[in-house]
Amino acid sequence: APGVPGWKQVNINGFGERRNPWISSLVSFKGHLYASGYQAYVWRLEPDGTWSAVNTLGFGDSTNVEIDAMAVFSNSLYAATFTFICDDPDCNTWHTNGPQFWRTADGTNWENVTPPGSIGSNYRWVPTMMASGGYLYAALNRDNQNVLGAEIWRTADGQNWERIASGGFDDPYNTGVLSLVEYNGYLYAGTRHGDWQDDAHPNGPLGGEVWRYDGSNWVQVNDPGFGDVEAHRVERLIVFNNALYAYISRVGGTSKGAEVWRCVATVCNSQSDWVKVVDNGFGNPANQYILSGITFGNYLYAAVANWSLGLQLWRTGNGTDWEPVAEAGLGDSNNGYVCLGAMAVHNNRLYIGTTNGANGGEVWKKTVTADFTA
């Protein structure tokens, strides 16, 4: 695609298959950039600029329909699958056997390290994984509250897991944990409060929550939705310039856009520690979701979803003053958003993976490390 100045597309749409509509995760591992997404594929960017498939689709299991999260831990690359099994030809009913976990030490040879019986067999996807403090953490989500909320598990060896949070922190409407981050020695988790299958509360009666873990106990450190029940998703928690940032998405149909909140306290304890630094979707109420973000160079980036004009990328150097660095879907309005884990830094370049339902997911590279104006 022609794209826009400062950006270059580095893959063929959908890796040659338009039915691969999104890139769910990008990870830099042992000198290569890896991409995963729909149909549970993993692709690798080779030194000559071509991409090669490094796994069989679904790791040979047709119930593995996606890979939504990857992470590097203990010198290996891990991938977590999304499982979905139809119970009838029209898939009016379905079930899941829980996510599978696969790992590779060399980038091509994979082994199944899913514990016997899986972890959370009633949960079908893992939106985020994170390595920190000698552990690999994984959040287990499901799209309805009949299971008692999201769970968080961790492993020290990649195979033996322990559950450290369950029941959506005693709230079944916390159906998802979308983000995990370590900040000043504590683990923080951001929740999705709501259930798209529940007509009474499609996005939860409260808003998204931030929880802090000290190794033994969890404590909620914000008011639900940061005081607004329509702010139903804490999409990303990111540390930048010694502060913790929370990207907040809002329910569709609201008249307000997404928000960014910041905690500068050494330990975030309550709502009083947070200050709003972005309001109303960067001035556009149609920008209701900030689905991804990353730090690169001296900037904090936010990827904003826009269903009609295409995704936007914003950044800040000081946490309060933001500027756009890519708009209008990088020249294609079908590039609607960037998935949770589809931003990565590789070889001192910023890469993003887009969702494009028309032509297939795209991977874009920022062609310069330092922007300038003439």
N, C-alpha and C positions, 0 to 999 in steps of 0.2 A: 504494500500500500504506500502511496506517496507520503502520507503522514504529515507531520508539522516540523518546523525547524527545531533542531536539538534532539529529535527522536528518530529512531530507525526500527522498523519491524524486522525481527530476526528469525521468524519461522513462517512457514506456509500456514494459512488459516486452518485451524483444527488439525495441524500436522497432516494435511491432505484429506481430512475427513470432516465435512461440515457438520456431521452429527456429533462431533466433539465440541460442544458449544462453549465450554469454559476451561480456563486454567485455574485450578483450585489451590495449587501450592507451587512455589519456586524455592529451591534450596541450593546453595553452593556447597559442594562436597568434593574434596580432594581434586581441586583444579577444574571441575566441571560444574555446569549449571544443570540442575534436574528440574523437570516440570511434570506435574501430575494433574489428573482431572477425571472427567467422565469416562466411562468404560474401564476405569481402574487401570489406566496405562501409566507408565513412567517413561519419559523421553529425556535424552541427554544431549546437550550441546557439545559438539566435538570441536577440536581446535581449528578445523578447516571451515567452521561456520555451519556445517550440516548438523541435523538432528538424527539420532538413532534411538530406536526402541530398545530398552534394556530389561524389559520383563514381558512375559506373556500377558495378554489382556486378562485382568482379574486374577493374576497369578494362577491361571488355569481353573478358576472357580467362577462359574457364570453368575453366582449370587453376589459376587463382589462387583458392584456396578459403578463405584467411584472410589477414588483416593482423595480424601479431603484434607489430609494433614500429613506432612513429612517433617522430620527433625533429625539433626545430627547429634548422636550421643555415644560416648565411649568409642570413638573412632569408627562408628558405623552409621549408615543412613537407615532410618526407620520410616516406614509408610504404614498408615492406618487406613483400612478400607471401610466403606459404607456397604452394608449388606441389605438386600431386599429380595424377598421371595414371594412371588404371587401365588395365592391359593386357588385361583380360578383363571380361566383364559382371559377375562377382561380385567383382572387384577382389582376387582372390587373389594377383596379382602387380601391381606398379606400378613407376613410375619417376618421375623429376623432371628438369626442365630447369634447376633452380636458382631461387633467389628473383629476383623483379623489384623494382626500385627506382623509385618514382614521386615526383615533387615538384610542389609548387604554390607560387606566390608570392602568390596572392590568395585561396587557400582553396577555389577552385572549379574552376579550369582546371589540369589535370594534364598533365605530360609524362613520358614514359618515359625515364629516365636510366640504365637498365641497360646496363652495358658490353657490347659485342658478345661473344657467347659466354657471357655472364653471368660472375659470379665464383663459383667453386665450384659447377659444374653438378651435382655429385653430392650437394650439400647442399640440403635442401628448406626450411629455415626460418631466420628471423632472430629470436631471442628478445629481443634488446636492441640498441639503437643509442644512441650518446651523442656529443654535440658537446663538444669540449674542445681548447684550444690551437691553434685554426685548422684542426682536422680533424673530420670526421664518422667515427666508428668504428662498425663493424657486426660482430657475431659470427655465424658461420655454423655451424649445428648439423645433425646427422642422428641418427636413432634407432638406428643400429647401428654397430659398430666395424669393419665391413668397409672403410669409408673410414677413413683413418688419423687419426681424431680431429677435434676442432673446429678452426676457423680464425678468425682475426681480420683484418679488412681495414680500411683507412682511405682517405679521399679529402680533398683540399684544395679541390677545385672542385665536388664533387658528381657528377662523371662519370668521372674517371680515378682508378682505385683501385690500391692496392698492398697486398699481403699482408704482415702483420707477425708472424703466428703461424700455425703449421700443425702437423698431426699430433698435435693434443691435447697440445702441449708434449712431444712424443716419447713419449706414452702414448696408445695408441688407445682406452683406456677413458675418457679424458677426451672423451666424445662431445659435450659441450655446454659452452659458456661462457654462463652465465646472467646475469652482471652485469659491468658495467664502470663504473669510477669514477676520477676524478682526485683524488689526495690528496698534497698538498705537492709538486707538480711531477712526480709519477710516475703512470703508468697502472696500475691494479690490475684483475685479472680473476679471477672466481670460477667454478669448474668444477663440472659434474655428472660424477661418476665412475661410469659404469655404462651399461648398455644393457638396456632393458626387453625386447628381443627375444632376449637371450642367456640361456638357461635355466641355464647354469653359473654365471654371475655377473650376475644381473638388475639389480643395482645396483653392480657393480664390486667387484673384490677389495680395493680401497682406499677411502678416503673422499674427499670433495670437497677441492679444493685452491685456494689463493690464490697468484697469480703477480703479480710486479711488473715493469714495463717502464720502462727509462730512455731509450728512444728508439733503442736499439741491441740490447740483450739482455734476456732474460726470466730471472727468478730466482724460484724457489718460496720463499714466506715463511711457510709453516705446515707442520706435519706433516699427512699425509693424514687428512681427517676430524677435524682437531684432536685426533688421538690415538685416534679411534674409527672403525673402518671402516664402521659402520652410519650414520654421519653423511655421507651420500653426496652431498649437494647444497649448494653455497654459493649460495643463492638470490639474495641481495642484498648488495651492498657499499654502505654509505651513510656519508657524512661528517657528523658531528654534534659540535658543541662541541670542535673541534680533535682529534677522534679518529676512527678508522676502525672501523666496526661491520660484522660479518659475520653474516648470518642463515643458520642451518644447519638443513636439513631432514634427516629420518631415514628409513630404509627402512621401508616398511609391514610390520607384524607384529612390530616390535621392542617391547620393554616400556618404552622411554623416549621422551620427547617431544623437540620441537625445542629448539635452543639459540641463544643470541646470544653472540658473542665480540667483544671490543674490543681494539684496538691504540692506545695513546696515544703511542707513539714517533713522532718526526718522520718516520722512515723505518722501515717494518715489514720486519724482516730474517729473523726465524725464529719458531718456535713460542713461544719465551720472551718475545716481545713481546706475546703475546695473553693476555687474561684472560677467563674465562667470566663473563658478567653475567646470563644467563638460563639456567636448567637445566630439563630435563624438561617442556617445553611449558608454561611458566608454571604449573607445578604440576599439569598434567593430561597424562598420557602419551598420551592420544588426540590431543593437539595436536602432530602430527608434522611439519607443514609450515608454515613461515613464507614464503609465496610472494611477498610484496610489502611495501614500506615506503616512507616518505617523511619529510622534515622539514617541519613546519608550525608557524609561530609559534616558540615556545620549546620545542617538543617533538619527539621522535623517535617515529614511529609504526611499528607492526608489524601486518601483517594475517595472522592465523593461520587456517589451514584446519581445519575440523572437519566431517567428513562426515555426522555424525548430528545434531548440535545446530545447525549453521550456523556461519558464519565469526565470528571475534572480532577486535576491534581493541584493541590495547594501546598505551600510550604511556609515555614517561619524560621527565622534565625534567632529570635528572642522569646518566642512563645506567645507573643501577643499580636504582633504585626504579621499578617499573612498575605501572600501574593500567589496568583495563579501561575503555574508553570506548564500546564497542558490543559486544554479545554476541548469541548465538542468531540469527545471520543477519539482524540488524536486523528481527527479528520474523517471519522466514520461514526455517525450517531448510533450505529448498531453496537458499538463498544459501550455497553451501558454501565458496567461497573467492574471493579476489581475484587475478587474473592478475598476472604479473610487472610489467607496465607500467601497470596500471589504477588508479593513484593519481596525482592531480595537484592543484596549487594554482592556482586561477583566480579572479580578482577577490577576492583575500583570503579565499577559502573553500576548504575541503578537499573534494575530490570523490573518490569511489571507484566502480569498476565491478565488479559482482559476476558470478559464474557461477551460473546458475540453470537446471538442466536440465529443470525442470518447466514453467516459464512464460516463460523467456527472460531474458537478461541485463538487469541493472538499474543505473542510475546514481543515486547518492545524494550529497547535499550536506550537509555539516555546517553547521547553521543559525546557529551563533554562532562567533565567532573566539576568545572567551575564556570558558571555563567557570567557573561559580561554584556554590557551595552556599549555601543559605539556612539 
